[in-house]
């Protein structure tokens, strides 16, 4: 549903809220992200030690900004952990 905001003149400005449903690590989630880079920011993923696959295809970090998200995408996020 669109949100409505007002500017200083009292005029209404319609702001569209685009939400898509994806699955992240087998959990249903809604996101406003349009691409993988936006999703990483939304999820506050660390800059290093993260691997992401969409629909069983690994996506190199350098391609995240150009990788559009699609409704129903199955996303797997793996974070590296130190220790033993």
N, CA, C and O atoms as a Tinker XYZ file with bonds, in Angstrom:
   336  protein
     1  N      0.844000   -1.172000    0.000000    73     2
     2  CA     0.000000    0.000000    0.000000    64     1     3
     3  C      0.894000    1.241000    0.000000    63     2     4     5
     4  O      1.827000    1.306000    0.800000    81     3
     5  N      0.647000    2.220000   -0.860000    73     3     6
     6  CA     1.475000    3.419000   -0.901000    64     5     7
     7  C      1.371000    4.228000    0.387000    63     6     8     9
     8  O      0.326000    4.261000    1.037000    81     7
     9  N      2.465000    4.873000    0.737000    73     7    10
    10  CA     2.465000    5.776000    1.875000    64     9    11
    11  C      2.316000    7.198000    1.338000    63    10    12    13
    12  O      2.726000    7.492000    0.215000    81    11
    13  N      1.743000    8.054000    2.126000    73    11    14
    14  CA     1.550000    9.442000    1.717000    64    13    15
    15  C      2.325000   10.338000    2.668000    63    14    16    17
    16  O      2.263000   10.175000    3.887000    81    15
    17  N      3.054000   11.283000    2.097000    73    15    18
    18  CA     3.798000   12.250000    2.898000    64    17    19
    19  C      3.377000   13.645000    2.464000    63    18    20    21
    20  O      2.821000   13.827000    1.381000    81    19
    21  N      3.638000   14.600000    3.289000    73    19    22
    22  CA     3.318000   15.983000    2.968000    64    21    23
    23  C      4.592000   16.808000    2.931000    63    22    24    25
    24  O      5.489000   16.616000    3.752000    81    23
    25  N      4.669000   17.727000    1.975000    73    23    26
    26  CA     5.801000   18.652000    1.989000    64    25    27
    27  C      5.390000   19.915000    2.739000    63    26    28    29
    28  O      4.297000   19.972000    3.302000    81    27
    29  N      6.246000   20.916000    2.752000    73    27    30
    30  CA     5.973000   22.145000    3.525000    64    29    31
    31  C      4.772000   22.935000    3.019000    63    30    32    33
    32  O      4.233000   23.769000    3.746000    81    31
    33  N      4.347000   22.687000    1.795000    73    31    34
    34  CA     3.212000   23.429000    1.250000    64    33    35
    35  C      1.885000   22.763000    1.589000    63    34    36    37
    36  O      0.818000   23.307000    1.306000    81    35
    37  N      1.959000   21.592000    2.192000    73    35    38
    38  CA     0.739000   20.868000    2.514000    64    37    39
    39  C      0.274000   19.951000    1.399000    63    38    40    41
    40  O     -0.750000   19.282000    1.532000    81    39
    41  N      1.025000   19.913000    0.289000    73    39    42
    42  CA     0.665000   19.035000   -0.819000    64    41    43
    43  C      1.036000   17.599000   -0.476000    63    42    44    45
    44  O      2.048000   17.342000    0.176000    81    43
    45  N      0.213000   16.686000   -0.918000    73    43    46
    46  CA     0.501000   15.274000   -0.696000    64    45    47
    47  C      1.435000   14.760000   -1.775000    63    46    48    49
    48  O      1.295000   15.086000   -2.954000    81    47
    49  N      2.373000   13.965000   -1.353000    73    47    50
    50  CA     3.297000   13.321000   -2.266000    64    49    51
    51  C      3.147000   11.821000   -2.043000    63    50    52    53
    52  O      3.276000   11.345000   -0.915000    81    51
    53  N      2.878000   11.081000   -3.104000    73    51    54
    54  CA     2.733000    9.639000   -2.967000    64    53    55
    55  C      4.097000    8.981000   -3.066000    63    54    56    57
    56  O      4.839000    9.196000   -4.024000    81    55
    57  N      4.414000    8.182000   -2.069000    73    55    58
    58  CA     5.654000    7.423000   -2.062000    64    57    59
    59  C      5.285000    5.949000   -2.188000    63    58    60    61
    60  O      4.555000    5.411000   -1.356000    81    59
    61  N      5.786000    5.312000   -3.216000    73    59    62
    62  CA     5.476000    3.906000   -3.415000    64    61    63
    63  C      6.420000    3.058000   -2.578000    63    62    64    65
    64  O      7.629000    3.289000   -2.562000    81    63
    65  N      5.871000    2.098000   -1.898000    73    63    66
    66  CA     6.641000    1.172000   -1.100000    64    65    67
    67  C      6.635000   -0.160000   -1.844000    63    66    68    69
    68  O      5.609000   -0.835000   -1.922000    81    67
    69  N      7.776000   -0.523000   -2.381000    73    67    70
    70  CA     7.895000   -1.778000   -3.106000    64    69    71
    71  C      8.434000   -2.829000   -2.158000    63    70    72    73
    72  O      9.562000   -2.724000   -1.676000    81    71
    73  N      7.642000   -3.824000   -1.896000    73    71    74
    74  CA     8.039000   -4.899000   -1.004000    64    73    75
    75  C      7.942000   -6.197000   -1.777000    63    74    76    77
    76  O      6.942000   -6.461000   -2.446000    81    75
    77  N      8.982000   -7.004000   -1.683000    73    75    78
    78  CA     8.926000   -8.304000   -2.327000    64    77    79
    79  C      9.182000   -9.391000   -1.301000    63    78    80    81
    80  O      9.856000   -9.177000   -0.294000    81    79
    81  N      8.635000  -10.549000   -1.577000    73    79    82
    82  CA     8.797000  -11.699000   -0.703000    64    81    83
    83  C      9.924000  -12.565000   -1.223000    63    82    84    85
    84  O      9.931000  -12.960000   -2.389000    81    83
    85  N     10.879000  -12.860000   -0.352000    73    83    86
    86  CA    11.990000  -13.741000   -0.679000    64    85    87
    87  C     12.150000  -14.726000    0.470000    63    86    88    89
    88  O     11.520000  -14.590000    1.519000    81    87
    89  N     12.995000  -15.711000    0.254000    73    87    90
    90  CA    13.307000  -16.653000    1.319000    64    89    91
    91  C     14.803000  -16.553000    1.584000    63    90    92    93
    92  O     15.612000  -16.730000    0.674000    81    91
    93  N     15.170000  -16.268000    2.828000    73    91    94
    94  CA    16.576000  -16.150000    3.209000    64    93    95
    95  C     16.876000  -17.229000    4.236000    63    94    96    97
    96  O     16.291000  -17.252000    5.319000    81    95
    97  N     17.797000  -18.127000    3.883000    73    95    98
    98  CA    18.168000  -19.250000    4.751000    64    97    99
    99  C     16.916000  -19.969000    5.268000    63    98   100   101
   100  O     16.776000  -20.234000    6.462000    81    99
   101  N     16.021000  -20.273000    4.338000    73    99   102
   102  CA    14.783000  -21.022000    4.611000    64   101   103
   103  C     13.776000  -20.279000    5.483000    63   102   104   105
   104  O     12.869000  -20.896000    6.040000    81   103
   105  N     13.925000  -18.969000    5.605000    73   103   106
   106  CA    12.969000  -18.148000    6.362000    64   105   107
   107  C     12.303000  -17.174000    5.394000    63   106   108   109
   108  O     12.993000  -16.468000    4.658000    81   107
   109  N     10.976000  -17.128000    5.386000    73   107   110
   110  CA    10.263000  -16.154000    4.556000    64   109   111
   111  C     10.517000  -14.757000    5.096000    63   110   112   113
   112  O     10.502000  -14.528000    6.306000    81   111
   113  N     10.750000  -13.826000    4.176000    73   111   114
   114  CA    11.058000  -12.456000    4.574000    64   113   115
   115  C     10.571000  -11.493000    3.500000    63   114   116   117
   116  O     10.536000  -11.826000    2.316000    81   115
   117  N     10.199000  -10.300000    3.931000    73   115   118
   118  CA     9.852000   -9.232000    2.992000    64   117   119
   119  C     11.006000   -8.244000    2.972000    63   118   120   121
   120  O     11.624000   -7.970000    4.002000    81   119
   121  N     11.290000   -7.712000    1.788000    73   119   122
   122  CA    12.378000   -6.756000    1.647000    64   121   123
   123  C     11.995000   -5.656000    0.676000    63   122   124   125
   124  O     11.209000   -5.866000   -0.248000    81   123
   125  N     12.557000   -4.488000    0.899000    73   123   126
   126  CA    12.418000   -3.375000   -0.037000    64   125   127
   127  C     13.610000   -3.314000   -0.982000    63   126   128   129
   128  O     13.636000   -2.485000   -1.891000    81   127
   129  N     14.600000   -4.188000   -0.776000    73   127   130
   130  CA    15.817000   -4.190000   -1.597000    64   129   131
   131  C     15.484000   -4.541000   -3.036000    63   130   132   133
   132  O     14.657000   -5.415000   -3.296000    81   131
   133  N     16.121000   -3.868000   -3.953000    73   131   134
   134  CA    15.943000   -4.125000   -5.379000    64   133   135
   135  C     17.057000   -5.004000   -5.929000    63   134   136   137
   136  O     16.886000   -5.664000   -6.954000    81   135
   137  N     18.210000   -5.012000   -5.239000    73   135   138
   138  CA    19.328000   -5.828000   -5.694000    64   137   139
   139  C     20.043000   -6.416000   -4.477000    63   138   140   141
   140  O     19.721000   -6.088000   -3.335000    81   139
   141  N     21.003000   -7.279000   -4.735000    73   139   142
   142  CA    21.681000   -7.987000   -3.655000    64   141   143
   143  C     22.481000   -7.033000   -2.773000    63   142   144   145
   144  O     22.559000   -7.236000   -1.562000    81   143
   145  N     23.067000   -6.011000   -3.352000    73   143   146
   146  CA    23.814000   -5.014000   -2.566000    64   145   147
   147  C     22.874000   -4.322000   -1.562000    63   146   148   149
   148  O     23.221000   -4.173000   -0.391000    81   147
   149  N     21.702000   -3.906000   -2.015000    73   147   150
   150  CA    20.727000   -3.272000   -1.120000    64   149   151
   151  C     20.310000   -4.221000   -0.002000    63   150   152   153
   152  O     20.135000   -3.803000    1.142000    81   151
   153  N     20.152000   -5.500000   -0.339000    73   151   154
   154  CA    19.768000   -6.482000    0.673000    64   153   155
   155  C     20.870000   -6.645000    1.712000    63   154   156   157
   156  O     20.590000   -6.744000    2.907000    81   155
   157  N     22.121000   -6.674000    1.262000    73   155   158
   158  CA    23.253000   -6.792000    2.189000    64   157   159
   159  C     23.279000   -5.614000    3.160000    63   158   160   161
   160  O     23.560000   -5.787000    4.346000    81   159
   161  N     22.988000   -4.429000    2.658000    73   159   162
   162  CA    22.931000   -3.241000    3.518000    64   161   163
   163  C     21.755000   -3.351000    4.478000    63   162   164   165
   164  O     21.895000   -3.075000    5.670000    81   163
   165  N     20.603000   -3.751000    3.968000    73   163   166
   166  CA    19.403000   -3.900000    4.795000    64   165   167
   167  C     19.632000   -4.910000    5.926000    63   166   168   169
   168  O     19.164000   -4.710000    7.047000    81   167
   169  N     20.355000   -5.993000    5.624000    73   167   170
   170  CA    20.618000   -7.031000    6.616000    64   169   171
   171  C     21.864000   -6.748000    7.459000    63   170   172   173
   172  O     22.199000   -7.513000    8.364000    81   171
   173  N     22.543000   -5.647000    7.152000    73   171   174
   174  CA    23.767000   -5.254000    7.853000    64   173   175
   175  C     24.813000   -6.366000    7.821000    63   174   176   177
   176  O     25.419000   -6.700000    8.840000    81   175
   177  N     25.013000   -6.932000    6.631000    73   175   178
   178  CA    26.011000   -7.982000    6.485000    64   177   179
   179  C     27.411000   -7.378000    6.576000    63   178   180   181
   180  O     27.628000   -6.248000    6.139000    81   179
   181  N     28.359000   -8.122000    7.139000    73   179   182
   182  CA    29.732000   -7.615000    7.230000    64   181   183
   183  C     30.360000   -7.465000    5.843000    63   182   184   185
   184  O     29.919000   -8.098000    4.883000    81   183
   185  N     31.384000   -6.631000    5.747000    73   183   186
   186  CA    32.058000   -6.370000    4.469000    64   185   187
   187  C     32.872000   -7.563000    3.987000    63   186   188   189
   188  O     33.102000   -7.706000    2.786000    81   187
   189  N     33.306000   -8.413000    4.896000    73   187   190
   190  CA    34.124000   -9.575000    4.523000    64   189   191
   191  C     33.554000  -10.835000    5.172000    63   190   192   193
   192  O     32.831000  -10.769000    6.167000    81   191
   193  N     33.894000  -11.974000    4.589000    73   191   194
   194  CA    33.523000  -13.247000    5.181000    64   193   195
   195  C     32.081000  -13.660000    4.955000    63   194   196   197
   196  O     31.505000  -14.387000    5.765000    81   195
   197  N     31.487000  -13.194000    3.845000    73   195   198
   198  CA    30.097000  -13.527000    3.543000    64   197   199
   199  C     30.016000  -14.067000    2.116000    63   198   200   201
   200  O     30.593000  -13.499000    1.189000    81   199
   201  N     29.293000  -15.164000    1.960000    73   199   202
   202  CA    29.010000  -15.708000    0.638000    64   201   203
   203  C     27.496000  -15.758000    0.471000    63   202   204   205
   204  O     26.763000  -16.061000    1.412000    81   203
   205  N     27.038000  -15.454000   -0.755000    73   203   206
   206  CA    25.596000  -15.427000   -1.015000    64   205   207
   207  C     25.300000  -16.199000   -2.299000    63   206   208   209
   208  O     25.991000  -16.065000   -3.309000    81   207
   209  N     24.257000  -17.003000   -2.221000    73   207   210
   210  CA    23.755000  -17.708000   -3.405000    64   209   211
   211  C     22.282000  -17.355000   -3.572000    63   210   212   213
   212  O     21.544000  -17.247000   -2.593000    81   211
   213  N     21.867000  -17.180000   -4.806000    73   211   214
   214  CA    20.461000  -16.963000   -5.134000    64   213   215
   215  C     20.032000  -18.108000   -6.042000    63   214   216   217
   216  O     20.628000  -18.344000   -7.093000    81   215
   217  N     18.991000  -18.812000   -5.621000    73   215   218
   218  CA    18.481000  -19.952000   -6.384000    64   217   219
   219  C     19.623000  -20.905000   -6.782000    63   218   220   221
   220  O     19.738000  -21.316000   -7.937000    81   219
   221  N     20.454000  -21.237000   -5.798000    73   219   222
   222  CA    21.563000  -22.194000   -5.936000    64   221   223
   223  C     22.694000  -21.721000   -6.835000    63   222   224   225
   224  O     23.460000  -22.546000   -7.332000    81   223
   225  N     22.821000  -20.416000   -7.058000    73   223   226
   226  CA    23.916000  -19.868000   -7.856000    64   225   227
   227  C     24.688000  -18.869000   -7.006000    63   226   228   229
   228  O     24.136000  -17.863000   -6.561000    81   227
   229  N     25.984000  -19.156000   -6.782000    73   227   230
   230  CA    26.817000  -18.241000   -6.009000    64   229   231
   231  C     26.974000  -16.919000   -6.771000    63   230   232   233
   232  O     27.164000  -16.912000   -7.987000    81   231
   233  N     26.893000  -15.813000   -6.044000    73   231   234
   234  CA    27.013000  -14.484000   -6.650000    64   233   235
   235  C     28.264000  -13.819000   -6.090000    63   234   236   237
   236  O     28.331000  -13.577000   -4.885000    81   235
   237  N     29.266000  -13.514000   -6.930000    73   235   238
   238  CA    30.463000  -12.829000   -6.437000    64   237   239
   239  C     30.095000  -11.448000   -5.883000    63   238   240   241
   240  O     29.217000  -10.771000   -6.418000    81   239
   241  N     30.768000  -11.043000   -4.818000    73   239   242
   242  CA    30.476000   -9.752000   -4.186000    64   241   243
   243  C     30.540000   -8.605000   -5.188000    63   242   244   245
   244  O     29.754000   -7.662000   -5.092000    81   243
   245  N     31.439000   -8.666000   -6.124000    73   243   246
   246  CA    31.560000   -7.609000   -7.128000    64   245   247
   247  C     30.343000   -7.478000   -8.029000    63   246   248   249
   248  O     30.193000   -6.472000   -8.723000    81   247
   249  N     29.475000   -8.478000   -8.027000    73   247   250
   250  CA    28.265000   -8.454000   -8.860000    64   249   251
   251  C     27.000000   -8.142000   -8.071000    63   250   252   253
   252  O     25.916000   -8.080000   -8.650000    81   251
   253  N     27.117000   -7.947000   -6.769000    73   251   254
   254  CA    25.929000   -7.752000   -5.940000    64   253   255
   255  C     25.078000   -6.565000   -6.391000    63   254   256   257
   256  O     23.852000   -6.667000   -6.432000    81   255
   257  N     25.714000   -5.442000   -6.728000    73   255   258
   258  CA    24.950000   -4.243000   -7.107000    64   257   259
   259  C     24.192000   -4.445000   -8.416000    63   258   260   261
   260  O     23.158000   -3.815000   -8.637000    81   259
   261  N     24.695000   -5.314000   -9.278000    73   259   262
   262  CA    24.050000   -5.554000  -10.568000    64   261   263
   263  C     23.107000   -6.753000  -10.539000    63   262   264   265
   264  O     22.475000   -7.067000  -11.548000    81   263
   265  N     23.008000   -7.426000   -9.391000    73   263   266
   266  CA    22.173000   -8.625000   -9.295000    64   265   267
   267  C     20.800000   -8.259000   -8.741000    63   266   268   269
   268  O     20.635000   -8.070000   -7.536000    81   267
   269  N     19.827000   -8.162000   -9.629000    73   267   270
   270  CA    18.460000   -7.811000   -9.234000    64   269   271
   271  C     17.829000   -8.961000   -8.467000    63   270   272   273
   272  O     18.074000  -10.130000   -8.764000    81   271
   273  N     17.022000   -8.620000   -7.485000    73   271   274
   274  CA    16.263000   -9.619000   -6.743000    64   273   275
   275  C     14.911000   -9.815000   -7.414000    63   274   276   277
   276  O     14.331000   -8.878000   -7.962000    81   275
   277  N     14.426000  -11.036000   -7.361000    73   275   278
   278  CA    13.138000  -11.376000   -7.948000    64   277   279
   279  C     12.201000  -11.890000   -6.864000    63   278   280   281
   280  O     12.644000  -12.498000   -5.890000    81   279
   281  N     10.933000  -11.650000   -7.031000    73   279   282
   282  CA     9.912000  -12.179000   -6.119000    64   281   283
   283  C     10.097000  -13.692000   -5.984000    63   282   284   285
   284  O     10.221000  -14.402000   -6.981000    81   283
   285  N     10.112000  -14.173000   -4.744000    73   283   286
   286  CA    10.218000  -15.602000   -4.481000    64   285   287
   287  C     11.620000  -16.169000   -4.528000    63   286   288   289
   288  O     11.801000  -17.381000   -4.421000    81   287
   289  N     12.629000  -15.302000   -4.690000    73   287   290
   290  CA    14.012000  -15.785000   -4.751000    64   289   291
   291  C     14.372000  -16.544000   -3.483000    63   290   292   293
   292  O     13.964000  -16.172000   -2.382000    81   291
   293  N     15.143000  -17.615000   -3.657000    73   291   294
   294  CA    15.653000  -18.391000   -2.519000    64   293   295
   295  C     17.108000  -18.007000   -2.323000    63   294   296   297
   296  O     17.961000  -18.324000   -3.152000    81   295
   297  N     17.384000  -17.326000   -1.230000    73   295   298
   298  CA    18.700000  -16.764000   -0.963000    64   297   299
   299  C     19.329000  -17.500000    0.208000    63   298   300   301
   300  O     18.692000  -17.714000    1.240000    81   299
   301  N     20.594000  -17.886000    0.033000    73   299   302
   302  CA    21.343000  -18.514000    1.104000    64   301   303
   303  C     22.519000  -17.601000    1.433000    63   302   304   305
   304  O     23.296000  -17.230000    0.552000    81   303
   305  N     22.641000  -17.242000    2.707000    73   303   306
   306  CA    23.742000  -16.389000    3.172000    64   305   307
   307  C     24.575000  -17.207000    4.137000    63   306   308   309
   308  O     24.064000  -17.765000    5.108000    81   307
   309  N     25.879000  -17.269000    3.848000    73   307   310
   310  CA    26.811000  -18.000000    4.704000    64   309   311
   311  C     27.830000  -17.006000    5.234000    63   310   312   313
   312  O     28.454000  -16.279000    4.462000    81   311
   313  N     28.000000  -16.973000    6.547000    73   311   314
   314  CA    28.977000  -16.105000    7.185000    64   313   315
   315  C     30.105000  -16.966000    7.723000    63   314   316   317
   316  O     29.867000  -17.969000    8.395000    81   315
   317  N     31.342000  -16.566000    7.423000    73   315   318
   318  CA    32.509000  -17.283000    7.934000    64   317   319
   319  C     32.627000  -17.054000    9.428000    63   318   320   321
   320  O     32.349000  -15.968000    9.937000    81   319
   321  N     33.049000  -18.112000   10.123000    73   319   322
   322  CA    33.253000  -18.007000   11.565000    64   321   323
   323  C     34.628000  -18.567000   11.911000    63   322   324   325
   324  O     35.038000  -19.597000   11.376000    81   323
   325  N     35.324000  -17.896000   12.792000    73   323   326
   326  CA    36.638000  -18.340000   13.234000    64   325   327
   327  C     36.485000  -19.211000   14.475000    63   326   328   329
   328  O     35.506000  -19.103000   15.213000    81   327
   329  N     37.439000  -20.047000   14.682000    73   327   330
   330  CA    37.404000  -20.877000   15.876000    64   329   331
   331  C     37.314000  -22.340000   15.521000    63   330   332   333
   332  O     37.394000  -22.723000   14.354000    81   331
   333  N     37.146000  -23.151000   16.544000    73   331   334
   334  CA    37.123000  -24.572000   16.243000    64   333   335
   335  C     36.358000  -25.369000   17.227000    63   334   336
   336  O     36.259000  -26.589000   17.090000    81   335
